[in-house]
Amino acid sequence: MLNKKKTLILITILILVILSLAYILTGGGTSLNKVEVGGKTLKIKDNEGLSGFTSGEKYGIKNTIVGRYLDVTLDGVEVTKDLSNMKSPNKDDEEFLENGNLKDGYNIIRMDFTIKNKGDQEEELNLFSYLKGEEYSEWKKVATELNEEDLIHSPFLYKMKPGEVKDISIGFVSSDEDFEKAKNSELSYQIRLPLREKVKDKEEDQVEYQVEYFYFNIDK
């Protein structure tokens, strides 16, 4: 009986020591490594140098990425040469433009989105990301709507009022040569949604994000 009691005491002491060490090493808490959003468990992961929470799912055309405050649906993808409703923040010096029109030898891969702010405060969504394939990588160049307040630093930052729904198209301009590369692989596009989670060992003003990807192939 005495040995059993000593064993229980030693186990209790060991557990207390482990808990104390964990408390000290984490600075008085534990690191947040997963969150619940839209009925899914998102785990923190490094995505090409960007740390964020992700479901790890592959979203495609007609799919909706459900965020805590913003929902983003990829309505469709189209290859076009029509710039009639698309604008460039650098329209005066873009090599692919001539008198506001797309030059010969270039194509636009256009992505059409519906964005919904389901929260109770203004949200921001920065769509300045790149479209990427195995042999292809291109930054966004044109859009149906630009942030006129700051065209130089963040022309692709969209501000969403509570309850607001926006239909936005963005375009990636590629030369004929690069466009051929884009046709040969699955393309991915990164979406970064606000979470406002506090994560241990991060600066107090650090903004945490949900990072997901849309995947698709373009028509050949």
Disulfide bonds with the S-S distance in Angstrom:
none
